Amino acid sequence: MKNTILHLAVVTLTGLFTSQSFAQMFIESGQRSGRTEFTIQAAYQGSETFDLGAGSEMKTSSDTGFGMSFGHNIDNHWNIGFNMNFNNANYNATVPLEGSTETTNIKSKVDSFNGQLNATYHLFEGNLTPFISGGIGWTYTDSNIADGPPSSACWYDPWYGYYRCGYYQTTHTDTSFSYNAAVGLRWDISDKHFLRGSVGKQWVNMSIADNTPSFTTGRIEFGFMM
């Protein structure tokens, strides 16, 4: 019975992958060439541990945020685009106390924004194709930890017609050069819509870190072609 089921499964899969309709998705010329596209995405960022120097260490948790991208298909193979995404991960930092051998732990959330200019190469011209991509850009991070006492400021309120004053708190932030690489699969499900999934790595040259943190990334995207 097992051999019969296995034989049927092999025959079915072989028929699927050798069928003309399935093969045409790879072989036939796609609908991307010369078209501009837009995607919305779920953006995963993996956990990472990095050295802050002077005995300090920071561990971030994984997080799934959101993002979007814009791009233009030069032809059915090449796409040039801009990707942006936002994440809000938990972190635990170990920091030595000044003038002591003891350390203290700081727990908070780090807000991060990535802006990347990417080049993507689709291996096949058809509507279903694997792809590789890489790009450069910047990463902005906000530790949500105060970097000094609160400051005061006054501003004119046009709604009420008078000046108002209040306090605001600045935090430790960092803007760093970053670069990425990924592999994935794209399916143009119609002449206007497509799905895309990818996994990859992103490296961030953070000025506060002694090493170069690298984050595992993942994207699931739904896109529109114009």
SEVOVEX-815145 format. One record per residue: residue number from 0; residue in three letters; x, y, z of N, C-alpha, C, O in turn. Coordinates in steps of 0.1 Angstrom, whole numbers. Example, Ala and Ser with C-alpha at 12.3 -4.5 7.8 and 13.67 -1.06 7.14 Angstrom:
BEGIN
{site 0; 'ALA'; {132; -57; 78}; {123; -45; 78}; {132; -33; 78}; {142; -33; 85}}
{site 1; 'SER'; {128; -22; 71}; {137; -11; 71}; {129; 0; 79}; {134; 11; 80}}
***
This chain:
BEGIN
{site 0; 'MET'; {8; -12; 0}; {0; 0; 0}; {9; 13; 0}; {6; 22; -7}}
{site 1; 'LYS'; {19; 12; 8}; {28; 24; 9}; {35; 26; -5}; {36; 38; -9}}
{site 2; 'ASN'; {39; 16; -11}; {46; 17; -24}; {36; 23; -35}; {40; 31; -43}}
{site 3; 'THR'; {24; 19; -34}; {14; 24; -43}; {11; 39; -41}; {11; 46; -51}}
{site 4; 'ILE'; {10; 43; -28}; {8; 57; -26}; {21; 65; -30}; {19; 76; -36}}
{site 5; 'LEU'; {33; 60; -27}; {45; 67; -31}; {46; 68; -46}; {50; 79; -51}}
{site 6; 'HIS'; {42; 57; -53}; {42; 58; -68}; {33; 68; -73}; {36; 75; -83}}
{site 7; 'LEU'; {21; 69; -68}; {11; 79; -72}; {16; 93; -70}; {14; 102; -78}}
{site 8; 'ALA'; {22; 95; -58}; {27; 108; -55}; {38; 113; -64}; {38; 124; -69}}
{site 9; 'VAL'; {47; 103; -68}; {58; 106; -77}; {53; 110; -91}; {57; 119; -97}}
{site 10; 'VAL'; {43; 101; -95}; {37; 104; -108}; {30; 117; -109}; {31; 124; -119}}
{site 11; 'THR'; {23; 121; -98}; {15; 133; -97}; {25; 145; -98}; {23; 154; -106}}
{site 12; 'LEU'; {35; 145; -89}; {45; 156; -89}; {52; 157; -102}; {55; 168; -107}}
{site 13; 'THR'; {56; 146; -108}; {63; 146; -121}; {54; 152; -132}; {59; 160; -140}}
{site 14; 'GLY'; {41; 148; -132}; {32; 154; -141}; {30; 169; -139}; {29; 176; -149}}
{site 15; 'LEU'; {30; 173; -127}; {29; 188; -124}; {40; 196; -129}; {39; 206; -136}}
{site 16; 'PHE'; {52; 191; -125}; {64; 199; -129}; {68; 198; -143}; {76; 206; -148}}
{site 17; 'THR'; {63; 188; -150}; {66; 187; -165}; {54; 191; -173}; {55; 191; -186}}
{site 18; 'SER'; {43; 195; -167}; {32; 200; -175}; {35; 213; -182}; {43; 221; -177}}
{site 19; 'GLN'; {28; 214; -193}; {31; 226; -201}; {27; 239; -194}; {34; 249; -195}}
{site 20; 'SER'; {16; 239; -187}; {11; 251; -181}; {21; 256; -170}; {23; 267; -168}}
{site 21; 'PHE'; {26; 246; -162}; {36; 249; -151}; {49; 254; -157}; {54; 264; -153}}
{site 22; 'ALA'; {54; 248; -168}; {66; 251; -174}; {65; 265; -180}; {75; 273; -180}}
{site 23; 'GLN'; {54; 268; -186}; {52; 281; -192}; {53; 293; -183}; {57; 304; -187}}
{site 24; 'MET'; {50; 291; -170}; {52; 301; -160}; {66; 306; -158}; {69; 317; -155}}
{site 25; 'PHE'; {76; 296; -161}; {90; 299; -160}; {95; 305; -174}; {103; 314; -174}}
{site 26; 'ILE'; {90; 298; -185}; {96; 300; -198}; {91; 312; -205}; {98; 320; -211}}
{site 27; 'GLU'; {77; 314; -205}; {71; 324; -213}; {75; 338; -208}; {78; 340; -196}}
{site 28; 'SER'; {76; 347; -217}; {80; 361; -213}; {70; 367; -203}; {58; 366; -205}}
{site 29; 'GLY'; {76; 373; -193}; {67; 379; -182}; {61; 392; -186}; {63; 397; -197}}
{site 30; 'GLN'; {55; 399; -176}; {48; 411; -179}; {54; 423; -171}; {48; 433; -170}}
{site 31; 'ARG'; {67; 421; -167}; {73; 431; -158}; {80; 443; -166}; {80; 454; -161}}
{site 32; 'SER'; {85; 440; -177}; {94; 449; -185}; {88; 463; -186}; {77; 464; -191}}
{site 33; 'GLY'; {95; 473; -182}; {91; 487; -184}; {81; 492; -174}; {76; 503; -175}}
{site 34; 'ARG'; {77; 484; -164}; {66; 487; -155}; {71; 491; -141}; {81; 486; -136}}
{site 35; 'THR'; {64; 501; -135}; {67; 505; -121}; {59; 497; -112}; {47; 494; -115}}
{site 36; 'GLU'; {64; 494; -100}; {57; 486; -90}; {58; 492; -76}; {67; 500; -73}}
{site 37; 'PHE'; {48; 487; -67}; {48; 492; -53}; {44; 479; -45}; {35; 472; -49}}
{site 38; 'THR'; {50; 478; -33}; {46; 466; -25}; {44; 471; -10}; {49; 481; -6}}
{site 39; 'ILE'; {36; 463; -3}; {34; 464; 11}; {40; 451; 17}; {38; 441; 10}}
{site 40; 'GLN'; {46; 451; 29}; {53; 439; 33}; {52; 437; 48}; {51; 447; 56}}
{site 41; 'ALA'; {53; 425; 52}; {57; 421; 66}; {72; 419; 66}; {77; 411; 58}}
{site 42; 'ALA'; {79; 426; 75}; {93; 426; 75}; {99; 420; 88}; {97; 426; 99}}
{site 43; 'TYR'; {105; 408; 87}; {111; 401; 98}; {125; 405; 100}; {133; 406; 91}}
{site 44; 'GLN'; {129; 408; 113}; {143; 410; 116}; {147; 401; 128}; {141; 401; 138}}
{site 45; 'GLY'; {158; 393; 125}; {162; 383; 135}; {169; 389; 147}; {173; 401; 147}}
{site 46; 'SER'; {171; 382; 158}; {178; 386; 170}; {193; 387; 167}; {198; 381; 158}}
{site 47; 'GLU'; {200; 395; 175}; {214; 397; 174}; {220; 402; 187}; {214; 408; 195}}
{site 48; 'THR'; {233; 398; 189}; {241; 402; 200}; {253; 409; 195}; {260; 404; 187}}
{site 49; 'PHE'; {256; 421; 201}; {268; 428; 196}; {274; 436; 208}; {268; 439; 218}}
{site 50; 'ASP'; {287; 438; 206}; {296; 444; 216}; {296; 459; 215}; {298; 465; 204}}
{site 51; 'LEU'; {293; 466; 226}; {293; 480; 226}; {306; 486; 231}; {307; 498; 232}}
{site 52; 'GLY'; {315; 478; 235}; {328; 482; 239}; {328; 485; 254}; {317; 487; 260}}
{site 53; 'ALA'; {340; 486; 261}; {341; 489; 275}; {333; 479; 284}; {328; 483; 294}}
{site 54; 'GLY'; {332; 467; 279}; {325; 457; 287}; {310; 457; 285}; {303; 450; 293}}
{site 55; 'SER'; {305; 465; 276}; {290; 466; 274}; {286; 456; 263}; {293; 454; 253}}
{site 56; 'GLU'; {274; 451; 264}; {269; 442; 254}; {254; 444; 253}; {247; 448; 262}}
{site 57; 'MET'; {249; 442; 241}; {235; 445; 238}; {229; 433; 230}; {235; 428; 220}}
{site 58; 'LYS'; {217; 428; 235}; {211; 417; 228}; {197; 421; 224}; {189; 426; 232}}
{site 59; 'THR'; {194; 420; 211}; {181; 424; 206}; {173; 411; 203}; {179; 401; 199}}
{site 60; 'SER'; {160; 412; 205}; {151; 401; 201}; {147; 402; 187}; {148; 412; 180}}
{site 61; 'SER'; {141; 391; 182}; {135; 392; 168}; {122; 399; 168}; {116; 401; 179}}
{site 62; 'ASP'; {119; 405; 157}; {106; 413; 156}; {101; 413; 142}; {109; 413; 132}}
{site 63; 'THR'; {88; 413; 140}; {82; 414; 127}; {75; 428; 126}; {66; 431; 133}}
{site 64; 'GLY'; {80; 436; 117}; {75; 449; 115}; {67; 451; 102}; {62; 441; 97}}
{site 65; 'PHE'; {68; 462; 96}; {61; 465; 84}; {69; 474; 75}; {78; 480; 79}}
{site 66; 'GLY'; {66; 474; 62}; {73; 482; 53}; {67; 483; 39}; {55; 479; 37}}
{site 67; 'MET'; {74; 489; 30}; {69; 492; 17}; {81; 493; 7}; {92; 496; 12}}
{site 68; 'SER'; {78; 492; -5}; {89; 494; -15}; {83; 500; -28}; {72; 498; -31}}
{site 69; 'PHE'; {92; 506; -35}; {89; 512; -49}; {100; 507; -58}; {112; 506; -54}}
{site 70; 'GLY'; {97; 503; -70}; {107; 499; -80}; {103; 500; -94}; {91; 503; -97}}
{site 71; 'HIS'; {113; 499; -103}; {110; 500; -117}; {117; 488; -124}; {129; 485; -121}}
{site 72; 'ASN'; {110; 481; -132}; {115; 469; -140}; {121; 474; -153}; {114; 478; -162}}
{site 73; 'ILE'; {134; 474; -153}; {141; 478; -166}; {137; 469; -177}; {135; 473; -188}}
{site 74; 'ASP'; {137; 456; -174}; {132; 445; -183}; {127; 434; -175}; {124; 436; -163}}
{site 75; 'ASN'; {125; 422; -180}; {119; 411; -173}; {129; 405; -163}; {125; 397; -154}}
{site 76; 'HIS'; {142; 409; -164}; {152; 404; -155}; {156; 414; -144}; {156; 410; -132}}
{site 77; 'TRP'; {158; 426; -147}; {163; 436; -138}; {153; 445; -132}; {144; 450; -139}}
{site 78; 'ASN'; {154; 448; -119}; {146; 457; -112}; {155; 466; -103}; {163; 461; -96}}
{site 79; 'ILE'; {152; 479; -103}; {159; 488; -94}; {148; 494; -85}; {138; 499; -90}}
{site 80; 'GLY'; {150; 494; -72}; {140; 499; -63}; {145; 504; -50}; {157; 503; -47}}
{site 81; 'PHE'; {136; 510; -42}; {139; 515; -29}; {130; 508; -19}; {118; 508; -21}}
{site 82; 'ASN'; {136; 503; -9}; {128; 496; 2}; {130; 503; 15}; {140; 507; 18}}
{site 83; 'MET'; {119; 504; 22}; {119; 509; 36}; {111; 501; 45}; {100; 496; 41}}
{site 84; 'ASN'; {116; 499; 58}; {108; 491; 67}; {111; 496; 81}; {121; 502; 84}}
{site 85; 'PHE'; {102; 493; 90}; {102; 497; 104}; {101; 485; 113}; {93; 476; 111}}
{site 86; 'ASN'; {109; 485; 124}; {108; 474; 134}; {109; 480; 148}; {115; 491; 150}}
{site 87; 'ASN'; {104; 473; 158}; {104; 478; 172}; {107; 466; 181}; {98; 460; 186}}
{site 88; 'ALA'; {120; 463; 182}; {124; 450; 189}; {127; 453; 204}; {132; 464; 207}}
{site 89; 'ASN'; {125; 443; 212}; {130; 444; 226}; {145; 442; 227}; {151; 435; 218}}
{site 90; 'TYR'; {152; 448; 237}; {166; 445; 238}; {169; 445; 253}; {162; 451; 262}}
{site 91; 'ASN'; {181; 439; 256}; {186; 438; 270}; {201; 442; 269}; {209; 435; 262}}
{site 92; 'ALA'; {205; 453; 275}; {219; 458; 275}; {225; 456; 288}; {219; 459; 299}}
{site 93; 'THR'; {237; 451; 288}; {245; 450; 300}; {256; 461; 300}; {264; 461; 291}}
{site 94; 'VAL'; {256; 470; 310}; {265; 481; 310}; {272; 482; 323}; {266; 481; 334}}
{site 95; 'PRO'; {286; 483; 323}; {293; 484; 336}; {291; 498; 343}; {289; 508; 336}}
{site 96; 'LEU'; {290; 497; 356}; {288; 509; 364}; {301; 517; 365}; {312; 511; 366}}
{site 97; 'GLU'; {301; 530; 363}; {313; 538; 364}; {320; 537; 377}; {314; 538; 388}}
{site 98; 'GLY'; {333; 534; 376}; {341; 533; 388}; {339; 520; 396}; {342; 520; 408}}
{site 99; 'SER'; {332; 510; 390}; {329; 498; 397}; {331; 486; 387}; {331; 487; 375}}
{site 100; 'THR'; {333; 474; 393}; {334; 462; 385}; {320; 456; 383}; {319; 446; 375}}
{site 101; 'GLU'; {310; 462; 389}; {296; 456; 388}; {290; 462; 375}; {294; 472; 369}}
{site 102; 'THR'; {279; 455; 370}; {272; 459; 358}; {257; 461; 361}; {252; 456; 372}}
{site 103; 'THR'; {250; 468; 353}; {236; 470; 354}; {229; 466; 341}; {236; 467; 330}}
{site 104; 'ASN'; {217; 461; 342}; {210; 457; 330}; {199; 468; 326}; {192; 473; 335}}
{site 105; 'ILE'; {198; 471; 313}; {188; 480; 308}; {180; 473; 298}; {185; 467; 289}}
{site 106; 'LYS'; {166; 473; 301}; {157; 467; 292}; {148; 477; 286}; {142; 486; 293}}
{site 107; 'SER'; {147; 477; 273}; {138; 487; 266}; {135; 482; 252}; {136; 470; 249}}
{site 108; 'LYS'; {130; 490; 244}; {127; 487; 230}; {135; 496; 221}; {137; 508; 224}}
{site 109; 'VAL'; {141; 491; 210}; {148; 499; 200}; {140; 500; 187}; {136; 490; 181}}
{site 110; 'ASP'; {137; 513; 184}; {130; 516; 171}; {141; 516; 160}; {151; 523; 161}}
{site 111; 'SER'; {138; 510; 149}; {147; 510; 138}; {140; 513; 125}; {129; 508; 123}}
{site 112; 'PHE'; {146; 520; 116}; {141; 523; 103}; {152; 520; 93}; {164; 525; 95}}
{site 113; 'ASN'; {149; 513; 82}; {159; 509; 72}; {154; 515; 59}; {143; 514; 55}}
{site 114; 'GLY'; {163; 522; 52}; {161; 527; 38}; {172; 521; 29}; {184; 524; 31}}
{site 115; 'GLN'; {168; 513; 19}; {178; 506; 11}; {175; 508; -4}; {163; 507; -8}}
{site 116; 'LEU'; {185; 511; -12}; {184; 511; -26}; {189; 498; -31}; {201; 494; -29}}
{site 117; 'ASN'; {180; 490; -38}; {183; 476; -41}; {183; 474; -56}; {175; 480; -63}}
{site 118; 'ALA'; {191; 464; -61}; {191; 459; -74}; {187; 445; -73}; {192; 437; -65}}
{site 119; 'THR'; {177; 440; -81}; {172; 427; -81}; {173; 421; -95}; {170; 427; -105}}
{site 120; 'TYR'; {178; 408; -95}; {179; 401; -108}; {170; 389; -108}; {172; 380; -99}}
{site 121; 'HIS'; {160; 388; -117}; {151; 376; -118}; {158; 366; -127}; {161; 370; -139}}
{site 122; 'LEU'; {159; 354; -123}; {166; 344; -131}; {159; 341; -144}; {165; 338; -154}}
{site 123; 'PHE'; {146; 340; -143}; {138; 337; -155}; {129; 349; -159}; {126; 358; -151}}
{site 124; 'GLU'; {125; 349; -172}; {117; 360; -176}; {102; 358; -173}; {94; 367; -174}}
{site 125; 'GLY'; {99; 345; -170}; {85; 342; -168}; {78; 348; -155}; {85; 355; -148}}
{site 126; 'ASN'; {65; 344; -153}; {58; 349; -142}; {61; 343; -129}; {58; 349; -118}}
{site 127; 'LEU'; {68; 332; -129}; {73; 326; -116}; {88; 324; -117}; {93; 317; -126}}
{site 128; 'THR'; {95; 331; -109}; {110; 331; -110}; {117; 333; -96}; {112; 341; -88}}
{site 129; 'PRO'; {127; 326; -94}; {136; 329; -83}; {144; 342; -86}; {145; 346; -97}}
{site 130; 'PHE'; {149; 349; -75}; {156; 361; -77}; {167; 363; -67}; {166; 357; -56}}
{site 131; 'ILE'; {177; 371; -70}; {187; 375; -60}; {187; 390; -60}; {184; 397; -70}}
{site 132; 'SER'; {190; 396; -48}; {190; 410; -47}; {201; 415; -37}; {205; 407; -29}}
{site 133; 'GLY'; {205; 427; -38}; {215; 433; -29}; {214; 448; -30}; {209; 454; -40}}
{site 134; 'GLY'; {218; 455; -19}; {217; 469; -19}; {224; 476; -8}; {230; 469; 1}}
{site 135; 'ILE'; {224; 489; -8}; {230; 497; 2}; {220; 508; 7}; {211; 511; 0}}
{site 136; 'GLY'; {223; 513; 19}; {214; 524; 24}; {219; 528; 38}; {231; 528; 41}}
{site 137; 'TRP'; {209; 531; 46}; {212; 535; 60}; {202; 529; 69}; {191; 525; 65}}
{site 138; 'THR'; {206; 528; 82}; {197; 523; 93}; {197; 533; 104}; {208; 537; 109}}
{site 139; 'TYR'; {185; 538; 108}; {184; 547; 119}; {178; 540; 131}; {168; 533; 130}}
{site 140; 'THR'; {185; 541; 143}; {180; 534; 155}; {178; 544; 166}; {186; 553; 167}}
{site 141; 'ASP'; {168; 542; 174}; {165; 550; 186}; {164; 540; 198}; {155; 532; 198}}
{site 142; 'SER'; {173; 542; 207}; {174; 533; 219}; {163; 535; 229}; {160; 527; 237}}
{site 143; 'ASN'; {156; 547; 228}; {146; 551; 238}; {151; 552; 252}; {144; 551; 262}}
{site 144; 'ILE'; {165; 554; 253}; {171; 557; 266}; {175; 572; 266}; {182; 577; 256}}
{site 145; 'ALA'; {172; 579; 276}; {175; 593; 277}; {190; 596; 276}; {198; 588; 282}}
{site 146; 'ASP'; {194; 606; 269}; {208; 610; 268}; {212; 622; 276}; {222; 628; 274}}
{site 147; 'GLY'; {203; 626; 285}; {205; 638; 293}; {192; 642; 300}; {182; 635; 298}}
{site 148; 'PRO'; {192; 653; 307}; {180; 658; 314}; {170; 663; 303}; {174; 667; 292}}
{site 149; 'PRO'; {157; 664; 307}; {147; 670; 298}; {150; 684; 294}; {156; 691; 302}}
{site 150; 'SER'; {146; 688; 282}; {148; 702; 278}; {135; 709; 276}; {125; 702; 274}}
{site 151; 'SER'; {135; 722; 277}; {122; 729; 276}; {122; 737; 262}; {133; 740; 257}}
{site 152; 'ALA'; {111; 739; 257}; {110; 746; 244}; {96; 753; 244}; {86; 749; 250}}
{site 153; 'CYS'; {95; 764; 236}; {83; 771; 234}; {80; 772; 219}; {89; 773; 211}}
{site 154; 'TRP'; {67; 772; 216}; {64; 773; 201}; {50; 780; 200}; {42; 781; 210}}
{site 155; 'TYR'; {48; 786; 188}; {36; 793; 186}; {25; 783; 181}; {27; 775; 172}}
{site 156; 'ASP'; {13; 783; 188}; {2; 775; 184}; {-8; 783; 176}; {-15; 791; 181}}
{site 157; 'PRO'; {-8; 780; 162}; {-17; 788; 154}; {-32; 786; 156}; {-40; 794; 153}}
{site 158; 'TRP'; {-35; 774; 162}; {-49; 771; 165}; {-55; 780; 176}; {-66; 786; 174}}
{site 159; 'TYR'; {-47; 782; 187}; {-52; 790; 198}; {-46; 804; 197}; {-52; 813; 204}}
{site 160; 'GLY'; {-36; 806; 189}; {-31; 820; 187}; {-22; 825; 198}; {-21; 837; 200}}
{site 161; 'TYR'; {-15; 816; 205}; {-5; 821; 215}; {6; 811; 216}; {5; 800; 211}}
{site 162; 'TYR'; {16; 815; 223}; {28; 806; 225}; {25; 796; 237}; {19; 800; 247}}
{site 163; 'ARG'; {30; 784; 234}; {29; 773; 245}; {43; 768; 248}; {52; 768; 239}}
{site 164; 'CYS'; {45; 764; 260}; {58; 759; 264}; {57; 745; 270}; {46; 742; 276}}
{site 165; 'GLY'; {67; 737; 269}; {67; 723; 275}; {81; 717; 275}; {91; 724; 272}}
{site 166; 'TYR'; {81; 704; 279}; {94; 697; 280}; {94; 686; 270}; {84; 680; 266}}
{site 167; 'TYR'; {106; 683; 265}; {108; 671; 257}; {121; 664; 261}; {130; 670; 266}}
{site 168; 'GLN'; {121; 651; 258}; {133; 643; 262}; {140; 637; 249}; {134; 630; 241}}
{site 169; 'THR'; {153; 640; 248}; {161; 635; 237}; {166; 621; 242}; {168; 619; 254}}
{site 170; 'THR'; {169; 612; 232}; {174; 599; 235}; {186; 595; 226}; {189; 603; 217}}
{site 171; 'HIS'; {193; 585; 230}; {204; 580; 222}; {200; 574; 209}; {192; 565; 209}}
{site 172; 'THR'; {205; 580; 198}; {201; 575; 185}; {214; 573; 177}; {225; 577; 180}}
{site 173; 'ASP'; {212; 566; 166}; {224; 563; 157}; {219; 562; 143}; {209; 555; 140}}
{site 174; 'THR'; {226; 568; 133}; {223; 566; 119}; {236; 560; 113}; {246; 566; 113}}
{site 175; 'SER'; {234; 548; 107}; {246; 540; 102}; {244; 536; 88}; {233; 534; 83}}
{site 176; 'PHE'; {255; 534; 81}; {255; 528; 68}; {252; 513; 69}; {257; 507; 78}}
{site 177; 'SER'; {244; 508; 60}; {240; 494; 60}; {239; 488; 46}; {238; 496; 37}}
{site 178; 'TYR'; {241; 475; 45}; {240; 469; 32}; {234; 455; 34}; {234; 450; 45}}
{site 179; 'ASN'; {228; 449; 23}; {221; 437; 24}; {222; 428; 12}; {226; 433; 1}}
{site 180; 'ALA'; {218; 416; 14}; {217; 406; 3}; {206; 396; 6}; {204; 393; 18}}
{site 181; 'ALA'; {199; 391; -4}; {188; 382; -2}; {185; 374; -14}; {190; 377; -26}}
{site 182; 'VAL'; {178; 363; -12}; {173; 354; -23}; {159; 352; -21}; {154; 353; -9}}
{site 183; 'GLY'; {151; 350; -31}; {137; 348; -30}; {130; 342; -42}; {136; 338; -52}}
{site 184; 'LEU'; {117; 343; -41}; {108; 337; -52}; {97; 347; -55}; {91; 353; -45}}
{site 185; 'ARG'; {95; 350; -67}; {84; 360; -71}; {74; 353; -80}; {78; 344; -89}}
{site 186; 'TRP'; {61; 356; -78}; {50; 350; -86}; {41; 362; -91}; {35; 368; -83}}
{site 187; 'ASP'; {41; 365; -104}; {32; 375; -109}; {19; 368; -112}; {17; 361; -122}}
{site 188; 'ILE'; {10; 370; -103}; {-3; 362; -103}; {-13; 368; -113}; {-22; 361; -117}}
{site 189; 'SER'; {-11; 380; -118}; {-19; 386; -128}; {-10; 397; -135}; {1; 399; -131}}
{site 190; 'ASP'; {-16; 405; -144}; {-9; 415; -151}; {-7; 428; -142}; {0; 437; -145}}
{site 191; 'LYS'; {-14; 427; -130}; {-13; 439; -121}; {-8; 435; -107}; {-4; 444; -99}}
{site 192; 'HIS'; {-8; 423; -103}; {-5; 419; -89}; {5; 408; -89}; {6; 400; -98}}
{site 193; 'PHE'; {13; 408; -78}; {23; 398; -76}; {26; 395; -61}; {23; 404; -53}}
{site 194; 'LEU'; {31; 384; -58}; {36; 380; -45}; {51; 378; -45}; {56; 373; -55}}
{site 195; 'ARG'; {57; 381; -34}; {72; 379; -34}; {76; 376; -20}; {71; 382; -10}}
{site 196; 'GLY'; {85; 366; -18}; {90; 362; -5}; {105; 361; -6}; {111; 357; -16}}
{site 197; 'SER'; {113; 365; 4}; {127; 365; 4}; {133; 363; 18}; {126; 366; 28}}
{site 198; 'VAL'; {145; 358; 19}; {153; 357; 31}; {167; 362; 28}; {172; 361; 17}}
{site 199; 'GLY'; {173; 368; 38}; {186; 374; 36}; {193; 378; 48}; {190; 374; 59}}
{site 200; 'LYS'; {203; 387; 46}; {211; 392; 57}; {213; 407; 55}; {213; 412; 44}}
{site 201; 'GLN'; {213; 414; 66}; {216; 429; 66}; {227; 432; 76}; {227; 427; 88}}
{site 202; 'TRP'; {237; 439; 71}; {248; 443; 80}; {248; 458; 83}; {245; 466; 73}}
{site 203; 'VAL'; {250; 462; 95}; {248; 476; 99}; {262; 480; 106}; {266; 475; 116}}
{site 204; 'ASN'; {268; 490; 100}; {280; 496; 106}; {277; 506; 117}; {279; 518; 115}}
{site 205; 'MET'; {273; 501; 128}; {269; 510; 139}; {281; 516; 146}; {290; 509; 149}}
{site 206; 'SER'; {280; 529; 148}; {291; 536; 154}; {293; 533; 169}; {304; 534; 174}}
{site 207; 'ILE'; {282; 528; 175}; {283; 525; 189}; {287; 510; 192}; {290; 506; 203}}
{site 208; 'ALA'; {289; 502; 181}; {293; 488; 182}; {307; 486; 178}; {312; 492; 168}}
{site 209; 'ASP'; {314; 477; 185}; {328; 474; 181}; {328; 464; 169}; {338; 464; 162}}
{site 210; 'ASN'; {318; 457; 167}; {317; 448; 156}; {307; 453; 146}; {301; 464; 148}}
{site 211; 'THR'; {304; 445; 135}; {294; 449; 126}; {282; 439; 127}; {283; 428; 123}}
{site 212; 'PRO'; {272; 444; 134}; {260; 435; 136}; {254; 430; 123}; {253; 438; 114}}
{site 213; 'SER'; {250; 418; 122}; {243; 412; 110}; {230; 406; 115}; {230; 399; 124}}
{site 214; 'PHE'; {220; 410; 108}; {206; 405; 111}; {200; 397; 100}; {201; 400; 88}}
{site 215; 'THR'; {195; 385; 104}; {187; 377; 94}; {174; 385; 91}; {167; 389; 100}}
{site 216; 'THR'; {171; 386; 78}; {159; 393; 75}; {149; 384; 66}; {154; 374; 60}}
{site 217; 'GLY'; {137; 387; 66}; {127; 380; 59}; {116; 390; 54}; {112; 399; 61}}
{site 218; 'ARG'; {111; 388; 42}; {101; 397; 37}; {90; 388; 30}; {93; 379; 23}}
{site 219; 'ILE'; {77; 391; 33}; {66; 386; 25}; {59; 398; 20}; {54; 407; 28}}
{site 220; 'GLU'; {58; 399; 7}; {52; 412; 1}; {41; 409; -9}; {40; 399; -16}}
{site 221; 'PHE'; {32; 418; -9}; {21; 418; -19}; {23; 431; -27}; {23; 442; -22}}
{site 222; 'GLY'; {23; 429; -40}; {27; 441; -49}; {17; 444; -60}; {8; 436; -63}}
{site 223; 'PHE'; {18; 456; -65}; {10; 461; -76}; {19; 466; -87}; {28; 474; -84}}
{site 224; 'MET'; {16; 463; -99}; {23; 468; -111}; {15; 478; -118}; {3; 476; -120}}
{site 225; 'MET'; {21; 489; -123}; {14; 499; -130}; {20; 501; -144}; {16; 510; -151}}
***
